[in-house]
Amino acid sequence: MKKLSAEIAAALLTGDPRAKVFATRQLVRAWRKGLLEWDFSCAMPDQPAWPEQPELLPPNQMPKRGKGGSDRARIALWHALAHIEFVAIDLALDMAGRFGAQMGREFVDDFLSVAADEAMHFALLARKLESLGSHYGALPAHAGLWEAAHETRHDVRARLAIVPMVLEARGLDVTPATLKRVEAQGDTNGARILQRILDDEIRHVAFGTKHFVDSAQESGESPQILWKSLVERHFRGRVKPPFNDSARLAAGLSRDYYSGIAS
């Protein structure tokens, strides 16, 4: 029987986007069928394999997307979203593979489910780009998305605090406005993709919040106080409004977490 950790590491070290999607889906299917041994002897890589393109740039060097509903602006939007979802596959895989032995089977089930969702999201977005005459890798992309994972690689509570509860929660805030713009352009297919992503991301944030709260309560700590201290220590950006309070609350992330440190 193949080992779970080895299969997760192999998916992380698959650089070609389509092959990574396939490897992730195959891994999750095998896990759900009971075909993988509960084994975490294989270490996770500090850096996943990624394709040569897109070129990765610091945030302050990213080119402007363009204005309005121009073809250039639309392609830039969908390309940026595709890159976020591509890296999100690795974030979820690494979460399960790096911390699964410590956190248990439900944790692994949850984050492998997230990985499968992110793979599906990326496939939808890659297909969307192709329908616009472009492809993933055609434009530069943000280089900073993996930094949060690397920064928190030794602490599962810090990882949960930053990745699902800050970065993915930010997606809950910004996606509705993007969805409205896409609908206003008459792009019903694009709107359906964004609605699917938004619905799934609420569940992803909920998984992170659930495991974070359980861990804090097991050690007798206040989840809200612990979360704020970890964000102040490990998150380099700002937790800033506007917030989608209803979506955050649906994910278990009530305003008393972030109101005190929002800037």
N, C-alpha and C positions, 0 to 999 in steps of 0.2 A: 504493500500500500504506500502511495506517495505521501510525503510529509507536508502538512499544511504550510509551515514556514518556508519550506523550499519552493513551493508553488507560488506563494506570495512574493518572495524575493525574485523569482524568475519573471513574474509579471512586471515588477518594478524595474527590472533590468531589460525590459523589452522597449526599444526606443521608437520603432515605427508606430505611428498613431493607430493605424488600423489593426496592426498586430497586437498592440497593447489592449485595445478594446476587446479583441477576440480572446486574448489570454485571460483577461479579467472575467469575462462572461463564462469561459470554460472553467476557471478556478471556482467561481461562485456556484456554478451548477454542480461541480463535483463535490464541493463542501456540503451543499444541501442534500445531496444523495448519499452522504455518509461514506464517500470514497477516499477521503483524506484523513490521515492519522493526525490526532491532536499532538502536535510536536512543534516545539519552538527552538530547536537546536540550531537552526540556520539564522544567522544574524541578518538584519535588514541593512541594505546599503545606505550610506549617508547621503548619496545623491542618486536619484533614479536616472535611468537612461532616457534621453529625449532625442528627437530628430535634429539634424543639422539646421533645419529651418522650422520655425521662425527664428530670426536673429533676436536674441534677448538683450534688452536695453534697460538701463536704470530708469526709474519712473520719470525723472526730470528730463530725460532725453527722448521720451516717446513723442512721435510726430502727432500733430493735431489731426483729429478725425475728419474735419470738414464740417460744413453746416448743413442743416435742413435734411431733406430727403434725397440728396444727390446720391448717385451710384457709389461714389467714393466713400461718402459718409456711412451709407448702409453697409457696405462691405467691411469697413473698419469696425463698425459696431459688432457685426456678427463674428468677425475674426477675434475681437477682444473677448467676447463671450465664449467662443470655442476654446481659446487658450485657458481661460479660467477653469472650464470644465475638464480640459485635458489634465491640467495639474491637479485638479480635485480628485481624479482617479487615483493618482499616486498618494495624495494626502490620506485618503480613506484606506488604501491598501497598507500604507505604512502604519497607520493607527492600529489596525488589526494585527499586523505582523510584529510590530515592535512591543506592543503592550498587552497582547492577548493572553499570554501566559499569566501575567499579573492580574488581569481584570476578569478573566473568565469567559465562558462560552457565550453568554448573552451579549457581551461586549463584542466578541468576534462576529456573532451573527449580525448584529446591528451594523457594524462598520463594513463588513463585506457586502451587506445589502446596499449601503451607501455607495461603495465602489461600483457595484453593478448599475446603480442609477446614474452615476456620473459618466460611466462608459456609454450608457444609452443617450444621455444628454449630449455628450461630445459627438456621437454618431449623427444625431439629429442636426446639430449645428454645422458639422462638416458637410452634410448633404445640403443644408441651406446655402452655405457658401458656394458650393458647386452649382446650385441653381442660379446663382448670381454671376456665374462666370469666373469665380475665383476658387481658392482652396486654402486649407489650413497650412500656414507656413509662408503664404504670399506676402505677409506684412510683418514688421517687427512686433515683438510682444514684450510685456512687462516681465522683468527678471526677478522681481522681489517676492513672488508668491510662495516659493519654497523656503524662504528665509525663516518664516515663522515655525515651520516644521523642524528645521535644523536647530533653531534656537531652543526648542523645547524637547529635543530628542531624549533627554534624560529624565523627564518628569511628565507623567501622563496627565496630572491635573493641570499643569501649565499648558500642555497641548490642547486639552479639552477647553480650557478657558479662552485660549487665543483662536484656535482654528474654527470649531463650530460656533462658539459663543460670541466671537467678535467678527471674524472674517465672513463666515457664512451668514451670520445674522445681518451683516451689512447688505448682503444680497437681498434679504427680505425687505430692506428699506428702499433700495434703489430700483428693484425690478418692476414694481407697479407703474412707476412713471415711464420707464422704458416701454412697457407693454402698451400704455396709452398712446405713446408716440407712434409705435408700430401699427396699432389699430387705426390711428388717424391717417396713416399713409395707405390704408386699405390692404395691408398685408395680413390677411386672416391666418395664413399658414404660420407666419412668424409669431403672431399673437398666441396661437395654440401652443407653439413650442415654449414660449416664455411662461405661459400659464402652467404648463406641465412642470417646468423647472421650479417655478415658485412653490407649487404645491409640494413637490418632493423636498425642497430645501427646508420647508417648515418642519418636516419630519426629521431631516438630518440635524437641524439645530436642536430639536427635541431629544434626539439620541444623545447628543453631546451634553446637553443640560442635565438629563436624567443621570448619566453616569458620573458627571461632576458632582451633582448634589448627593448622590449615594456615597461617593467617596468622602466628601466633606463631613457628612453626618456620621459615617462610620468612625471618623477620628474625632468627633465631638466639636467640629468647627462650624461656624456660620458660613453657609455657601456664599452669601452675598459679600461678606467681609473677605473671605478667602479669594473670591473671584477678583475683587477690586485690587487686592494686593498683588495677585499674579499678573493682572493686566498692566499695572503700573511698573512692574519689574520686567516684563517680557515683551510688551507690545510697543513698537517704536512709533506708531502713528498716533492718531487721535480717535477717540470714540466720539463721534460728532453727529448731531441731528441733521435733518429730520429723521425720526424713528417711525417705523411701521409698528406701532404699539400693539395693534390687534394680532398681527402675524407673530410678533415676538412673544406675546402672551400665549398664543396657541402652541408655541414651542416651549413653553415653561419658563421663558425669560422675561420675568416681570420687570416693571420700570424701576423697582428698588435696587436692581443690580446696577444699572448703568446711569441713573439720573445724577448720582453724586459725582461721577467722573466725566460726564459728557462735557465737551468743550465746543 
